[in-house]
């Protein structure tokens, strides 16, 4: 996968989360718990590498702040 494809998917995920959160009360259904389980993993992976491709400076790549 190219960097451009990764960036496109990140932007799509960001937009999906924004749309989901804007109508959160109506979305608490079957998938809610699965979404809540996956989000921390996504956040941790986003901290492993920062935008420049190097280790995140706020957590040194651990995913913990």
N, C-alpha and C positions, 0 to 999 in steps of 0.2 A: 504494500500500500504506500502510495506517495505521501509526502508531507501535505500537499494540497488536498488530497482525499481525506486525510486525518483531520485537517482544519475544517473542511466542509462538514464532516460528521460531528465534530465538536460543536460547531455552530448550530447544526440541526438539533443536537441534544439540548443545547442551551435554550433554544426556542421552544422545544417541546416542554421542558421544565417550567419555563415562564408561563406558557399557556396552561399547563396543568395547575400550577400554583395560583393562577388568577381565578380559577374556578374550583378550588380545592374542596369545598364543602360538598359539591355535587359529585366529585370524583372518588369519594371514599367508598370504594366497592371492593370487588374481588381482588384486584391487583394492587391495592393500596399497601398491604404488608410486604409484598414482593418489591415494590418500588422503594419502600423504606429500608429494606435489607440491602438493596443494590447501591443506593446513594452513598453510604460511607465508603464503600470500596472504590467507587468512582472518584470521590474526593481524595482518598488516599493516593490513588494512582496519579491524580493531577498534581500532587505535591512531589512525587518522585522525580519528575523532570519539570523544570519551569519552561517558560516560553523560549529561552535560548537553547534548550536541549541539555543544559547542565543541571546538576543537582539543585533542588529548591533550597534557597538560602534561609527560609524561615524555619525549616524543619530538617535540613540536611538530608533530604530524601527519605525520611522515615514515614512521612505522611501524617505525623502528629505535630500539632502546633504547640 
